[in-house]
Amino acid sequence: MVINSASYTAGYGKRNNNSNFKKPDIRETWFEGREEKLKSYVMRLKLENRIDGIAKREVILESSLKALYSLIWGQCSDATRTRVESSTGFKKIAHASNSLKLLGALHQEAFSFQSQKYKNRPSMKQSGSSITYSKTELLLAFLDRFTKTVDVVKNCRGDI
């Protein structure tokens, strides 16, 4: 018996190194007919991971918006809080902790001083009764006085 690189004994008998032996390709046999199922499974896993990421970001966004709401509300003075609380729809804003609508309500409250400042807005009918043209007045002076009165009424958002 000749021992070479093609055959050897290890105490249990002779073992031949067969060069014709081919390892079976498990991938070929296992994947036959399963490619579409595997692709759909991989796509489903990717989609589930994406949905999980979106859900996590949505939770973070919601908590950030609530923190923003409390930060904005904490910066308001007591008088401003009272005025905003008395406005319509504040209960919905407070229940939802909607910071954007809170900013809108604060903006509306901040710029509503115009309506309080000019409660008795003049109308052209009221101030027009005092605008009369006399025969001794120059036409340019009357026109200047008339345009100034119209400007005052427009500035106070009155009716012409």
URBEL-V593491 format. One record per backbone hydrogen bond with DSSP energy under -1.0 kcal/mol. NH is the residue of the N-H (numbers start at 1). CO is the residue of the C=O. If there is no record, write none. Layout:
NH/CO  NH/CO
//
This chain:
8/15  10/13  15/8  17/6  18/16  26/24  29/25  30/26  31/27  34/31  38/34  39/35  40/36  41/37  42/38  43/39  44/40  45/41  46/42  47/43  48/44  49/45  50/46  51/47  52/48  53/49  54/50  55/51  56/52  57/53  58/54  59/55  60/56  61/57  62/58  63/59  64/60  65/61  66/62  67/63  68/64  69/65  70/66  71/67  72/68  73/69  74/70  81/77  82/78  83/79  84/80  85/81  86/82  87/84  90/87  93/89  94/90  95/91  96/92  98/93  102/98  103/99  104/100  105/101  106/102  107/103  108/104  109/105  110/106  111/107  116/112  117/113  118/114  121/119  124/159  127/123  128/124  132/130  142/138  143/139  144/140  145/141  146/142  147/143  148/144  149/145  150/146  151/147  152/148  153/149  154/150  155/151  156/152  157/154  158/153
//
